[in-house]
């Protein structure tokens, strides 16, 4: 069972890295989220950085205590990549506040 999880994790990280490289070199983003992405190169960098962080976290976190700092660094890198990907998206709509009258 462990081998299935390792292979699935490696496949997900490889796909993330591939989509990140496609975003950096070609400006291509998956059709599912294409309408929300304003800067595809920045999205690609975030995706590639997320693949590196996730692989550090997944594959070094299972080793003894000497790799704990690298695994934790991988988690922080992955969370930072989510922030980069958030910056690559279009800003959301601002809510329209009702007008208030102070003359009452």
TASUL-V5769 format. One line per field, one symbol per residue. ss: DSSP state (A for helix, B for strand, O for the rest). A space follows every 50 residues. Layout:
ss = ???
This chain:
ss = OAAAAAAAAAAAAAAAAAAAAAAAAOOOOOOOOAAABOOAAAAAAAAAAA AAAAAAAAAAOOOOAAAAAAAAAAAAAAAAAAAAAAAOBOOOOOOOOOOO OOOO
